[in-house]
Amino acid sequence: MRKPAPTKYRSFSPGGIVGYPSDLFYEEVAFIAFHFHWSLEDILNLTHSDRRRWVEEISKLIA
């Protein structure tokens, strides 16, 4: 097995998903649910980038 390539912040990159702050995740879900009345299942099925985009779009509407 090959050793992972070095990165800027550590000597190797283990790969995988880097954590996303759970508080921020819950805030995004609650924000979308409150404004669009979407189900939890629908919101959880969104990708991270789609969820962030909807948060941005809702923010524009309420500004």
Secondary structure, 3 states (H helix, E strand, C coil): CCCCCCCCCCCCCCCCCCCCCHHHHHHHHHHHHHHHCCCHHHHHCCCHHHHHHHHHHHHHHHC
